[in-house]
Amino acid sequence: MTVVPLMIFVPYVEAFDIPTKLFKNGDFLYDPVATTKLVLENRLIFASSLFDFGTKLIPQLSIILSLVTVSELVAYSEVKVIPGEVKETIPSMAVKSAVTKPESRILSTENKYAVNSQSSDQSGLLRALLKRKNVIVITIFVLWGTIVLILHSMAAYRAAHYEVVGCRAVTRPWFSNGKEPCSSLVYDCRAQGTKSPSPNSFSKMDPAALSTLAIVHCPALVMPPDIQLQ
C-alpha cells in the first residue's frame, strides 16, 4: 500500500534541494521527458479530481480492511471455558388423543414429503456451491489475469511497431484509438527537411497521450491547425 508511492516519490525528494527549493540538476525541469515522467508518475499518488480520489481511496480501504480481518483471524487469545452445573428439566406436556381421518393423514404425509424434498434440493445446491467456491474464485482470478496479460501484450506489440520520428517517450495504453501514443515529442524541422510543420504533421498523434511538444529549428514556423488553441 505504501511501497509503490514511496518508490515513485522518494527519488524526486532525493533529487530536490530543500534549502534552495530547486532541483539539484538545473536542467531537470527543462527536459521534456523528465517533466512528462514527473507528471505521469505523480498522478499515481496525488488525486486530480474527486472521482480520481475515490478510485484511489477504495482500493486502499479494502486492503486495510483485509489486513484487519486477517490479523483478527491469526491473533492468539487465551479463552478459558469453565463448565458450570446445568440442570436439565424436561417439561411435561399434555397429549390429547384424537382420531384423524385417512384423507388428512395422507395429505399431511404428502406435504411433509414435498417440504423435505424442497429443503433437500436447496441444501444440495448450497453444498455444491460451497464445494466449488474455491474453483470459482480461482477461475475468476485466472480469467482476470489472462485478460490483463492479453491487453498488455497487445499494447506492447503496437508500441513496437510505432514509427514516430522525434518521439522521446512512447506510451503503451491498453486501449488504443488507432493513433500513435507519444507523451514527449520533439519536431525538428532540420531533421524533417522542412521549414515548418505541415498541417498533417501531427494528425497521426494521439492528443490524449501527448504531454509535451517541442518544435525546433523551424525558420518559417506556422502552427498546424491540429495543435492550435481554440
C-alpha positions in Angstrom: 0.0 0.0 0.0 2.9 2.4 0.7 5.7 0.7 -1.2 4.7 1.9 -4.7 4.1 5.6 -3.7 7.5 5.6 -1.9 9.3 4.1 -4.9 7.8 6.9 -7.0 8.2 9.9 -4.6 11.5 9.2 -2.8 13.7 9.6 -5.9 12.3 13.1 -6.5 12.8 14.0 -2.8 16.4 12.9 -3.1 16.9 15.0 -6.3 15.4 18.1 -4.7 17.5 20.6 -2.7 15.3 21.8 0.2 17.4 24.9 1.2 17.4 26.4 -2.3 13.9 24.9 -3.2 15.2 23.8 -6.5 16.2 20.5 -8.1 19.9 19.7 -7.8 20.0 19.3 -11.6 19.2 22.7 -13.0 18.2 21.3 -16.4 15.7 18.8 -14.9 12.5 20.9 -15.5 13.7 21.9 -19.0 13.9 18.3 -20.1 10.5 17.4 -21.6 10.9 13.7 -20.9 11.8 14.2 -17.2 8.8 16.6 -16.9 6.4 14.2 -18.5 7.6 11.4 -16.4 7.3 13.5 -13.2 3.7 14.4 -14.1 2.6 10.9 -15.1 4.2 9.2 -12.1 2.9 11.6 -9.5 -0.7 11.1 -10.9 -0.5 7.7 -9.3 -0.1 9.3 -5.9 -2.0 12.5 -5.9 -5.7 12.9 -6.8 -6.5 15.3 -9.6 -10.3 15.2 -9.1 -13.0 13.9 -6.8 -13.5 10.8 -8.9 -9.8 10.2 -9.0 -9.7 10.5 -5.2 -12.5 7.9 -4.9 -10.8 5.4 -7.2 -7.5 5.8 -5.2 -9.2 5.6 -1.8 -11.4 2.5 -2.3 -8.5 0.0 -3.0 -6.6 1.4 0.0 -9.6 0.9 2.3 -10.2 -2.6 1.0 -6.6 -3.5 1.7 -6.7 -2.1 5.2 -10.0 -4.0 6.0 -8.5 -7.2 4.6 -5.4 -6.8 6.8 -7.5 -6.1 9.9 -9.6 -9.2 9.2 -6.5 -11.4 8.7 -4.9 -10.0 11.9 -8.1 -10.9 13.8 -8.0 -14.5 12.4 -4.4 -15.2 13.2 -4.4 -13.4 16.6 -3.8 -15.7 19.6 -6.1 -15.3 22.6 -6.5 -17.4 25.7 -10.1 -18.3 26.3 -10.9 -20.3 29.4 -14.1 -22.2 29.5 -15.3 -23.1 32.9 -18.1 -25.7 32.8 -21.0 -24.9 35.1 -23.7 -27.0 36.6 -26.6 -27.4 34.2 -29.8 -28.9 35.4 -31.8 -30.4 32.6 -35.5 -30.3 33.0 -38.0 -31.9 30.7 -41.3 -30.1 30.7 -44.3 -32.2 30.7 -46.9 -31.8 28.0 -50.5 -33.0 27.9 -51.2 -35.0 24.8 -54.7 -35.3 23.6 -55.7 -38.4 21.7 -57.5 -37.7 18.6 -58.7 -39.8 15.7 -57.5 -38.5 12.4 -59.2 -39.2 9.1 -57.3 -41.2 6.5 -57.6 -38.3 4.0 -56.0 -35.7 6.3 -53.3 -38.2 7.2 -52.4 -38.8 3.5 -52.3 -35.0 2.8 -50.1 -34.3 5.7 -47.7 -37.1 4.6 -47.6 -35.7 1.1 -46.9 -32.1 2.3 -44.1 -33.4 4.6 -42.5 -35.2 1.6 -42.8 -32.1 -0.5 -41.2 -29.9 2.1 -38.4 -32.4 2.7 -37.6 -32.7 -1.0 -37.5 -29.0 -1.5 -35.3 -28.4 1.5 -33.0 -31.3 0.4 -32.7 -29.7 -3.1 -31.8 -26.3 -1.6 -29.3 -27.8 0.7 -27.8 -29.9 -2.1 -27.4 -26.8 -4.3 -25.8 -24.9 -1.4 -23.4 -27.7 -0.7 -22.4 -27.9 -4.4 -21.7 -24.1 -4.5 -19.6 -24.3 -1.3 -17.6 -27.2 -2.7 -17.0 -25.3 -5.9 -16.3 -22.0 -4.2 -12.5 -22.3 -4.5 -12.7 -23.4 -8.1 -15.0 -20.4 -9.0 -12.6 -17.9 -7.3 -9.5 -19.4 -8.9 -11.3 -19.3 -12.3 -12.2 -15.7 -11.9 -8.7 -14.7 -11.0 -7.2 -16.7 -13.8 -9.6 -15.1 -16.3 -8.8 -11.7 -15.0 -5.0 -12.3 -15.2 -5.4 -13.7 -18.7 -7.3 -10.6 -19.8 -4.7 -8.3 -18.3 -1.9 -10.2 -20.0 -3.6 -10.1 -23.4 -4.2 -6.4 -23.1 -0.6 -5.7 -22.0 0.8 -7.9 -24.8 -1.3 -6.2 -27.4 -0.2 -2.8 -26.2 3.5 -3.8 -26.3 3.0 -5.2 -29.8 1.5 -2.0 -31.0 4.2 0.1 -29.3 6.9 -2.0 -31.1 5.5 -1.1 -34.5 5.1 2.7 -33.9 7.4 4.8 -36.1 7.2 8.3 -34.6 10.1 10.4 -35.7 11.2 12.6 -32.8 9.3 10.8 -30.1 11.3 10.6 -26.9 8.8 8.8 -24.7 6.4 6.2 -26.2 3.5 5.2 -24.0 1.7 1.8 -24.2 -2.0 2.3 -23.5 -4.2 -0.8 -23.3 -7.0 0.7 -25.3 -5.8 2.4 -28.5 -7.8 4.7 -30.8 -5.5 3.8 -33.7 -3.3 6.8 -33.3 0.4 6.8 -32.2 0.7 7.5 -28.4 3.7 9.6 -27.6 4.0 11.6 -24.4 7.0 13.7 -25.4 7.7 14.7 -29.0 10.4 16.9 -30.5 9.7 18.0 -34.0 13.0 19.1 -35.6 12.5 20.9 -38.9 16.1 20.4 -39.8 15.8 16.6 -39.4 12.5 16.6 -41.2 13.9 18.7 -44.1 11.2 21.4 -43.8 10.9 25.0 -42.7 7.7 24.4 -40.8 5.4 21.6 -39.8 2.8 20.7 -42.4 -0.9 20.8 -41.5 -0.8 16.9 -41.3 2.4 16.6 -39.3 0.6 15.7 -36.1 -2.6 14.2 -37.4 -1.4 10.6 -36.5 -0.6 11.6 -32.9 -2.9 10.7 -30.0 -3.7 14.1 -28.4 -4.7 12.4 -25.1 -1.2 10.9 -24.7 0.8 13.9 -25.9 2.0 15.9 -22.9 5.0 17.9 -24.1 5.7 19.1 -27.7 8.8 21.0 -28.8 9.2 22.4 -32.3 12.8 23.4 -33.0 14.9 24.7 -35.9 11.9 26.0 -37.9 12.7 29.3 -39.6 9.3 29.8 -41.1 7.1 28.3 -38.3 3.4 28.1 -39.0 1.5 26.4 -36.2 -0.5 23.4 -37.6 -4.3 23.6 -37.0 -4.2 20.3 -35.0 -2.5 21.9 -32.1 -3.7 25.5 -32.3 -5.6 26.7 -29.3 -9.3 27.0 -29.9 
